[in-house]
Amino acid sequence: MRNGKNMTKRRFGTLAGSLLLGSLMAGCGAEPAPEQVASQEQQLAEAPAQGAPVLENLEFIPSQTPSAFTPGLLRARLAEGEQAAQIELTGDDGKPLALRDDGLNGDEKAGDGLFSGFGIVDLDEHRKTQERIATFQKESTEPLTVATFADRELVRESPLFPLPADIFAPGRIIPLPTTGIARAVNPSKSLIINHSSVVGDPTRTWDPCTSTGNPNGVWTFKHLMTEMANTVSPAPAFTERWLRQWLTTQSVNGRPVPSRSLMATQILNAWPRLSTGELDLNRSPFKLVAIVNRLDLGRGNGGPYGTSGAGELRFVFSVMNSTTCVRPYNGFLVIFEYGVPQNQCAQVKTWAQSWLALSNPLLPLGSSAYNTQLQNLTQQVVLRNMAPGKPNGSAINQVRTNEIMLTTPWWETREFRLFSSAANPRNFTTTTPAPGQLVEHVTVRTPFDLFNNTATLTSFLTTNNAAILAGTHDVPLDYGATLNFLGAFPQMPTNGFFWNAPNLNTVPNGFNARHKFSLNTCNGCHARETSTNFTHVGVTGGLSPFLATGMANMNTPYNVTDPVSGQVRSFFEIRERAQHLDSAANQSCVIRRFDRPVAFAH
């Protein structure tokens, strides 16, 4: 970002300038982009999205009395170091527009770094945002602030003030900063829902320990698998074919993924069957322990011109032992991770507003009304044919497992996706690929474990240094002459596992590059980089300190000492998610252009 002296040259005024210094920063990173298969809605691939250039600020000069469809001149500057021939936006009328620095069509001077173009802005919405900020200021005993984050760490926190009412007039320069009021979100109702009155709702869930509930409920393992299978195969066969992949050695990206014979004794043999021999999904051993809204994963990956998507909706299930009902040291978790099929800004905004509405203090968590509203949201995603362009018409991106049941004495994760013949077959196991089936897949941004602490990783950190530090890197199937680099079945052999490399002093900003790379791997994120014992949502629904700290108080940092550099890193994971949810729900579409893709897949 440019310094305060340069900011004064941008003619935003003293009040607006103070706002923009803190609130127009954009986060960095890139979430996996959609696979280039039959449709843009195909499941996520390994290559990160190439986001639009980062904006430093955005302003609007209305040409007439402000309204919901106000025409006028939009002007923007790129963040320091960013380059672009033009800045593409989506106006609040849903139409694309481009800002250029060519001295034409409203642009004052070519080449001065100020990009301009005509478009429509919903100033009614922007004005309501200012009124909302003022209301929260009055109701709060603490100053209202907006935070800037990078890789889950708090970069800066700045005062948030409403714009003066008289600025909304023709010819006035109106700043369009991105804001979000995290305190408007109740994270236990709108972000991570693990309350027993929800995950144990007897009309929507099934408890395999007590054999109570509704085996056909909308939040059951059976319902999700049935809708995912669609008409490809009967759900019992679809499920068993998926699980039997553990019983034989698979080959994923050219390397063996070992078999786990305990899948038979611990799960398949213990699962009740129908008279036909099929698995009885009515008596599935999987118990729901959490429903998670990951709207934050959609930033910068939605509609056109850099606007946000709706991220993911996740369901976390735990395999339950019928005798003990919990497995604190021998767990098996399955995470269904759906890409929410809402991409255009107006759709995403409605989606965000619906999740924010769950935070209403007058709507008790787990009440009949709350659970009904939540069901209305989840069914928009999990039902068959909600994503017609993806395999089976399912919105599922991937199914992940975290388990120590089959791989004692350490945790292991695996990833499965619906196989498509249009996808790169090297991403999948070569043993049992079949269209529409859940097939073992490489794990995003995580090399095979054998590359930890090797010169190959040092080389990778050096070659991809800028992208890693910016949060836009990818881990490819092969790296240079090193074949079969991107891995599968990452493990946590010790509680303190992290990715490291020799000779970090030869890598530009090597300690930070190492941390950012490790944090964005599966086993780094679930281990030492966040001081986590491999599960962020545990077998009973309990949360890791990385999440639980913010759930209790979003303003409390979760501090982790870097295992290599010794630097203390302060994470505000829940606050970042909450701020983004409120921002997406309450700001006009044109302002969503500030959203940046995030690198996190976890």
N, C-alpha and C positions, 0 to 999 in steps of 0.2 A: 504494500500500500504506500501511497505517497504521503509526505509529511504534512503537518498542519499548515505550513506556509503555502504549499502548493494548493491546498484545499481552498484557501481564501481567494484564489484566483478564479474559482469556478462560479462565482456570482450566485451562490445559494443563500447568502445571508447568514448572519451570526447564529441564529437559532437552528436553521436548517443545517448549517455546517456542522454544528455540534452533534446533531442527530446522525448525520451521514458518517461522521468519523467512526462511530461505534456500530451503527446498525446496517451499513451497506456492505460489510465484509461478506464474502461468500465462502462456504466450506469447500474442501477439496476432496477428491476421491472419485472413484468410478465403480459402480456396481456392474456385475456381469450383464452384457447386452443380450438381446434375444437371438437365438440361433437362427442362422440364415437357412431356413428350410422352407417348407411350403408357404409359410405366412410369417409376417412380422410378429405374430403372436406366439410363435413357437417358443419352447422352453429355453431357459437361460443358457447361454453358451459361456465359454471360458474367456473370450476376449472382452475387455472392458469397453463400455460405451465411450465414444469420443464426444465428450460434451462440448457445448458451445463455449466460446471464450468467456472468461470470468468478467463480470461487470464490476466496476468500482462504485458507480452511482447511476441513478436514473432520475430524470425530472420531466415535468410536463407543463406546457404552457397552453391553457385552454383558449380556444378562439371564440367561445360563447359561454353563456351562463352554465356553470357546472351542473351535470345531470348524470344519469346512469349511462348515457351514451354521449360523452363529451368529445367532440372533435378538437384536435389541437396538434401541437408539435411536441414530439418526444425527443429527448436528448440524453445521451449516455456517454460515459467514458469507460474504457477498458481498464481493468486492474493492471498494475505495473507488471511489465513483462509479457502481457498478453498481446496478441496480434490478430487482426482480422480485416478482411476487405470490407465487410459490412456486419452489422449486428442484426440478427433475425429475431423477431419477436412475434407473439400472437397478441393482437389487440383484444380488448374486452368485448369486442363484437364477434370474437372467434375467427377473425380474418388475419392472415399473415401480413406482416409488414417488415420493412427493412430500413435500418438507420445507416446512413452513409456519411463519410467525411470527405465529400467531393465538392463542396461549395454550391450544390444545387438542391432544389426542392426543400428549402427551409434551412439548409446547412449554411451557416454564416461564412465559414472560411475553410477551404480545402486544406487538409493536412494538419489541422490544429489539435487533433485528438478528440474533438467533440463530434460525435456521430449524431445525425439528426434525421427525422422523418416524420411524416404525418400519420396519425392513427387515432383510434377511439379508446378512451379510458373511462372506466366507471368511477367517477369522482364521488358519486353518492356512497359507494362502498368505501372509498378512501376516507371520506368524511366520517362515516360511521366508525371506522377504525380509530380515528382520532378521539371521537367521543368515548369509545370503549376504553382507550388508554387513560383518558381523564377520569373515568369512573373507577377504574382499578387503582389509580393513584389516590383517590379520595378514600377508598376503602382499605388501603394498605397502611400499615404502620412503618413499613420499610420502603425505601426508594424503589421505584419500578425501574428495572433494567432489562436490557436485551444482551444476550451473550453471543459471542462468536466462537465457534468450535473448529478444531482441525484434528482428525483422527481421534475423536472422542475426548480430546483434551480441551479445556477452556483456554482460549487464546486471549480474549479480553471481554470485559463486561462494561457496558456503557449505560449511562442514564437514558431512559426512554421518556420523552416528553411529547405531548400532543402538539400538532401544528396549530397555530392560531386560526380561529374561525374565519377571519377576514382574508386569509390567503386564498380561499376558494372563490376566485373571481377571474373573469376574462383578462388575459394578459399577464397574470401573476405567475411567477415561477414556483411550481409546486413540487417539492421533493417527493419521490416515490420510493421510500426505503422499505426494506423487508423487516417485519417485526413479528414477534410471537410472544404471547404472555404465558409462560410455562405454568404459572400458578393457577391458571384457569383450568388446568387438566388435573383430574384425580387419576394418578397412574394405575391404581389398583382396579379402576373401573373402565379405563379407556386404553391402557397400554398392555399390561400383563395381568391377566385375570386368572387367579388360581384359588379363589375363595370356594370353600366346599359347597356353598349354596348354588354355585354355578357349575363347577366341574363335577358335582355330585347331584345335579338336578335329576330327580327320578323319572321325569318325563322325557328327558333329552339324552341321558347318559346311562351306561350300564356298569355295574360294579361286579367284577368277576369274583371277588372275594365272598360277597354275601349273596350273589346271584339275585340281586335286586336291581330295579330300574327298568328301563325300556330298551330291550336289545335292538330295537329298530329306531332308536332316538336319533335326532339330527346331529348330535355331537358324538356319536359312537364310532368306533373303529369300523364296524360293519357298514355303516352308512357311507363313510368316506371311501372305503375300498369299493363298495358297490357302484357308487357314482363315478369313481375313477376308471373302473373297468369298463363301464358303459356296456356296449354290446360286443366287445372284443372277445370276452370269455366270461363264464359264470364267475361271480366274485370269489367263491371258495377256491376254485382252481387258479384264478388270478393271484390270490393271496399265497397259496401254497407254492406256486411256481416261483414267486418272488423269494420266499423264505428258503427254499431248497437250494438257492445259489450258494448258501453258506456250506453246504455239504460236500461240495467239490471245489478243488482249486480252480480259480478263475484267472484269466489273463486280461489285465486292463492296461492299456498303453504299453503293451509289450512286456510287462513284468507280471510274475505270478502273485496272485492274492490268495493267501492260504485258506484252506478249508477249515471249518469249525464244526467238528462232529457233535459238539454239545447242542447244536441247533436241534438235532433230532431228540436227544434225551431231555433237554430242558424245556423245549417249546412244542415241537411238532407231535411228539409221542404223548405229551401230557394234554394236548388240546382235544377236547371231546369231538367226536365225529358223528355224522349222520349215518343212517343205515346204508346209505350209498357209498360210504367210505370217505365222503367229502368232509372237510373241516366244517364244524358247526359254528358259523359266525355269530349265531345268537349267544354262544357261550365263549366268545373271544376272551383271551386272557389279558387284553390290553385295556387299561383304565385311563381315562382322560385325567390329566393333572394340570393342564394350563391351556388357555387360548391367548394368543399373542398377536397384537396389532403392530406390524412393522411397516407402517406408512413411510417411515424415514428411509427405507431402502429404495423408494421410488424416486428420490430426488434426482431431477435431471434426466430421467429415463421414461418419460411418459409421452405426451403429445408432441407436436412439432415445435421446432425452434427453442429447444432447451427447457420446455416446461416440464413439470413434475408428473410422474406416474403415481399410482396408489400403493406401490410397494407390495408387500406380502402379507398374507394372513396365515398364521401358523397354529397347528394343534399339536400338543405334546402328550404322548401316551407312554405309560409305563407298563411293562410286563409284570403282572402281579402273581406272587406265589399264593396258591389257594390256602396254604396253611398259615403262613406268617403275614401275608397281604402286603408286605413291604420287603424291599431288598436293599438295605442301606449300603451294603458292601458288595453286592452282586447284582447290579442293576442292568436293565436293558430298556433304553428309551427309543421311541420312534417319533420323529418330528415330520409332520406333513407340512410342506412349505408351498403355499399356493401363490402364484402371481395374480394379484387382484385385477380382473379384466376391466379396469376403468383407466383410460389413458388421457382422454381430453380433459382440459383444465376444469371445465364446468362439472364433469363427472367426478373428478378427483375431489373437487371442492365439496360436492354433496356427500361423498364418501367420508371425508374428514369431518364435516359437520355432524354426520350421524354418529361417528365415534366420539366426538367431543360432547354430544348430547348425553352420552352415557355418564358423563361426569356430573350431571345435574344433581345438586344436593337433595332435591325432592324425589329423586329416583333411587331408592335403596338398592345397594348391591345385592344381587341374588333374589330380588323380589320377582314376582310373576311378570310385572311390567318390564323390569330390566332384562330378564332372560328372554322375553319375547322380542324386545328391540334388538338384542344381541343376535338372536336366531335369524331375524330378518336380514341382518348384515351378513352373517356367515353363509346363509343359503344362497346369497347372490354370487358366491364364489365357488362353493363346493359342488353344486349340482352339475350333473352331466350337461355337456354342450354349452356351458357358460363361456368357453373359449373355443369357438369353432375352428380356428386355425391351428390349434395344437393337437398333438396325438390324443385320440379318444375323445376329443372335444373337451378335455379336462383342463382346468386352470392350474393344475399342479405344476410347479417348477421342478421340485425334487423332493424325494423322501430321504431323510438322513437318519442314521442310527448312531447312538452313543451307547456302548455297552462294555461291561466287564464280566457279564455272565458267561460268555463263550470264550473269552480270551484271558481269563485270570492268569497272571496277577496284574495285568494293566488294562487300562481303558483303550478302546479302539473305536474309530468312527468309520462309517461307510456311507456312500451316497448312491442313490438309485434314481433313474429317470425313465420316463416312458420312451421306449426305443422308436426311432423314426428312421426309415431307410434313407432319408435325405440328410441325416446327420453324419458327421465324421465317425466312421465305425471305430476308430482308434480310441474315441472317448469312452466306449462301452466295453464290457467284457466280450470276448470272442466266443465264449462257451455257450451262452443261451440267448443270443439276440433274437428277438421276434417282435414284429411291429405291434405297438400298443401295450407291450408287457413292461413291467418294472424291471429294469436291467441295471446291473452294477455299472458304475460310472466313475470317472476320475473325480477327485475332490478339488474344488476350485481353489486356485492360488496356493496350493500346497504341493511341493515336490515330494517324491518318494523320500521316506525318512533317511535312507542311506546317504542322502546328499547333505545331511546336517554336519556342520563342522568340517566341510571340505573346501578345497581350493575352487571347486566348481561354483560353490555358493558365493565365495568372495568375488569371483569373476562376474557372476550374475548381478551382485549388488553394485559392482562398478559399472558394468555395461548399461544397466537399467537405472542408474542412480537418480537421474532427474525425475523419471516417472515414479520411482518408489517414493521419493521425498514428496512428490506432488500428490501421491495417492492414486495414480492412474495406471500403475503397472499391471501387467498380466504375467502369469506363469504359463508358458507355452508347453505343448506336448514335448517338444525337443528344444534344447538350448544349444545353439551352435552345433558343434560336433558331438555334443552329448545327447544321445538318443534317449527317449523314454524318460523325460525329466519330470513332467507333471505326474503326480502320484495318485495313489488310492490307499485305503485303509490306514490313515495316519494314526499313530499310537502315542500314548503318554507313558513311557517306561518308568518315569519318576514324577512325583508331584511337582517338581521344580523344572519340568521340561521347558525349553525354549530353543528357538533356532539361532544358531551362532555360526560364525565363519572366522577362519584364521586371518591374521594380518589386517584387521579392520582399520588400522592406521593408514593403510594404503588406499582405502576407499573414501572418496569425498564425503564428508559429513558421515563417516562410517558408522558411528554409534547410533545416530538417529535412523540411518538407512536400515541397519540391522533390526532395530526395534519396530519400525514401520512394516518391514517385510514379515517379521515374525508375528506381529499382532494380526496380520491379515491372512495367516494360515489357520487351518482348522485347529491343529493341536497347540499352536502358540496362543491363539485367542482363548482357548479353553484350558490353559495351564498358566505358566509363570508370568506371561505378559500382563495378565489380569489377576494374578494370584488366585487362580481358580482350580478346583479339583476336578476338572474336565466337564462338569455339567453346570451350565448356568441356570437351568431349570432341573431340579433333582427328581429322583424317583417318586417322591411323595409330593412334588409340586413346590418344594422349598427353593428359594433363589440363592444364587451365589452372592457373596458380599459385593461383587462388582455391580450387580443389579439391586440387591436388597438395600444398599446404602441410599441410593437415590429414591427408591420406592418409599422409604421412611421419611426422607427429607431431601428434596431435589437440590437444595443448596449446599448439601454436605459433600465435600469431595471424597472420592475413594482414591486413596493414595497408594501407589505401587512403586517400589524402588526398582529401577532398571537393574536386571541381574548382571549386566556387563559394565555399563557406565556408572552406575550408582545414582543416576539422576532420579529424583522423585517426580513421578508423573501423576497429575491430578485429573481423574476422570469424572465426568458428569454425564454418564450415559443416559440416565432417565430424563434428566433435564433437557438434554438435546432432543430426545424423542418428543417430549412434551411441547417444547417450543416450536418444533416443526409442525406438529399436529395443529396447534392453535393458529399458526401462521397460515397453513394450507386451508383451514376452515374459515378464516376471517379476512383474507386479503383478495384483492382483485387479481384476475388471471395474469395481467401484464406484469405484476410484481413477482409472480412465480418464476420469472426469468432469472432471478437471482439464485434459484436453487441449483446446487451442484451435485452431480452424482457422488455417492459415497462408495468407498472401496469395500465395505463390509459385506460379507456373505453370511455372517454368523450373528 
